[in-house]
Amino acid sequence: MKELKILYLYPDMLELYGDQGNIQVLRYRLEQRGIHCTIDTYSIGDKRPNFKSYDMIFAGGGADNEQGILSKDLIQYKEEIQEAEKEGVFFLLICGAYQLFGKYYKNIHGHIIPGLEIFPYYTESSEKEKKRYIGDIILSVNLNGQETKIIGFENHSGQTYDIPSPFGKILFRKAHQFSDTEEGFFKENVIATYLHGPLLSKNPKLADYIIKHCLDKKYQEDTILKPLNDTFENLCRKQLLHKFLNMNHDN
């Protein structure tokens, strides 16, 4: 039986807006295909994890206070996390975790929370304007050469800069007062984004993209995933796409 191993970082502190649901979606879609899913967790005080032994590492969103605490704990693993990323371990990073893996996060009070500097971007909030990005958002994302619409929900004050390869082009954003045209950070084995929701429950194609990538790397083959019955999910997507984009079809 095939197996994927997932490490869930700080589930007790990085779990805003149902981010844990991403892990539940991955487990479900793996087990429905007869693939065993092992999920380990790590939080402050736990045994040091072997990051390179996992196929995927997940971390969700948290408030400024949690980020400040976790930054001090994460820094001790910087080199090991860098090695895991370079060796192709897949990282899914949501909101606060997205920020922590960059150079730094500067909050609305001007306080700087150091990041791991795994990736070259940085995040800053405007102390004067105190604006927040809140609401539904839809992106156009290229997944293996196919344009796919990604639906999510965002709630953050920071704006991330110097992103070398964005996750997707913004098609719709409820927080329309902002002029950004792109969102998140994307590379072969990394998705870092502000999209909560949870993200993967609204986007089964994205969940399968991650699963296939991890299986292909682990087993050195072009994995063909057994189709699942996503009728309910696709009906929900159709309604949301029609509501926000006036679209009657889904990609």
N, C-alpha and C positions, 0 to 999 in steps of 0.2 A: 504493500500500500504506500502510495506517495504521501508526503507530509510537508507542511510548511510550518516554520517556527516564527512566531511573532513576539517581539518584546514591546510591552506597553509601558512607557515611562510616566511615572508620577500620576497614576489614575486617581489618587486621593486629592490631588491639587490642580491638575490640568484636565478639567472635565466640564467646561462651560457648554451650555446649549446642546447637550446630548452628544458630545463628541465620542463618548464611549460606544455609541451606536455604530460607529465605523468598524470597530472590532467585531461586534455582533454580526454585522452584515458580511464581513469577510469569512468569519467562522461558518455562517449558514451556507454561503455560496460554495465554500470548499467542501463541507460535509455532504451537501446535496450531490456532489460529484464523486463522492467516495474518497475524498482526500482528507487525511487526518490533519487537524489544526491544533497545534500546541501554542498556548498563549501564556507567557510568563510576564510578571509585572516587576517593576523596580520603583522604589521610592526611597526617600532619605532614610539611612540606617540599614537598608537591606544589603545583602551580600553583593559584592562587586560583580556585575554581569560581564560575560564574555560577548561583547557586541558583535564580533565577527562570526559568532556561531549561529546568528539569526538570519532568516531570509528577509525579514522586514522589521523595521522599528517605527513605532507610532507614538506621537505625543500630541496632546490636544491644547486647548486654550485655557488661559488663566488671567486673573487680574494682575495689576502692577505689583501688588504685595507678594503674591505667589511667585511671580517672575523674579523678583529680587531675592527671594529665599532660594529658589531653585538654581539661579545663576551661580551661586556660591557652591552648590553641590555638584552641578554639571561640569564645572571647570576642571575638576580632578580627572574627568574622563575624556578631555579634549582630544588627546592623541589617539586614544583607542577608537573614538567615534570617527575621527578623520580617516583612520585606517579602514574601518568598516565601510565607510562611504566610498572610498577609493576602490575597494574590492568588490563593489557592486551591491552591497546590502541596500534594499529599498527603504527610503525614508518618506513617511507621510507625516507632515508637520502642519498643524492647524493653529492659526492666530498667534497666541502667545509663544508657542513652540517655534513657529515660523520666525518670530522676532529674535528669540534666544539663539538661534543658529546663525544669525548674522553678526555684524561687528558690535552693535550696541543698540539699545532702545532708550531714547530720551523722552521722558513722560511730560505731561503738561506743566509740571512744576519745575522742569529743567533738570531733574535728577536723572543721571545716566546709569542704566543697568547694563553692565558688560555682557556681551554675547560670547559665544564660543568661537566666532570668526571662522566657522567652517565654510561659510559662503560670504561673498564680498559685499552684500547689501547692508544697509543700516536703516533704522526706523526712528522717526522723530514725530512728536506731537506739537501742535502749535499752542503755546502758552497763552497767546493773546486771543486767538479765535475760539479755542476750546470746542472745536467742531468734532463731530463723531460721524462715522460712516455707519448708518443703521438701516437695515432693510433687506429685501430680496435683491438678488443679483443673478444675472445669467451671463455666462462666458461662452465664447467660441474657442474650443481647444482642439489642437491637432493630436489625435491619438493614432499612432502608426499610419499616418498619411490620411486619416479620415477625420473630417470636420465633425466635431461632436459638441452639442450644447450641454453645458454643465450648469446645473441649477443649485443655488445655495442661499445662505443667509449670512449677513455680516453685521458685526457690532464692534467697532474699534475706533480709537481716536488717532492711532499712529498711522503715518504714511511712510511707506518703505521706498527707499531710493537706491539707485545704482544696481538695478536688477539686470543681470546680463542676459537672461532668457526668461521672459514672462510665462506664466502658466497659460493665460488665455487673453483674448480680446474681449472687452466688455461690450455686450450687446444691449443690456438693460441694467440699470441700477436705480433703486428707489432713492438712494442718497444722490440725487441728480445734481446737487449743487457743486459737486466735485468734478473736476475736468479730466480725471484719469481716463485713459483709453485702454489700459491693460492692467492685469491683476496677477499677483502671485509670482512664484519662481518655479521653473520647470527644467529638469534635465533628465537624462535617461532613467536614472534610478532615484529621483527626488521630486516630490510634489510638495511645495510649501505654499499655503494659501490662507486667506482670511475666511474662507467659506465654512461656516458651521452647518448645522441642519438636523441630523448629521449628514455630511456630504455624500457618503456612499449609498445611503438609502434612497436618495433621489436620483442617483446616477449609476445604474447597474453596469453600464458600459465602462465606466471609470473603475469600478470595483474589479471587473474582469480584466481590464488592462493591467492592473497591479498584480492580480493573481497570475496571469499568464507570464508577465515579466519575471516574477519570482520563480515560477516553475521552470521556465526556459533556462534561467541562469543555473538553478540548482541541478537540473537533470540534463542539461546540455542538449536540448531538443526543441523543436518547434511545436509547442504544445497546442493541441486542438481541444478547447474546452467544450464539454457537453452543454448544449443549450439548456437554460432553465426557463421555467414559466414566469416571465416578468410581465404578465398581462396587467396586473394591478399597478405595478410600478409605472408602466408605460401609459396607462390611463391617467394616472396622477400627473405625469410629466406633460401629457397632451393638454390637460386642463391648465397647468401653470404656463406653458409656452403660449397657449392661446390668450391667457389673461395678460401676460406681460409683453408678448411680442406680436399678438394677433396672428398666431400661426396655427394651422390646423394639422401640421405634420411634425414628426420628431426625427432628429438625427442623432 
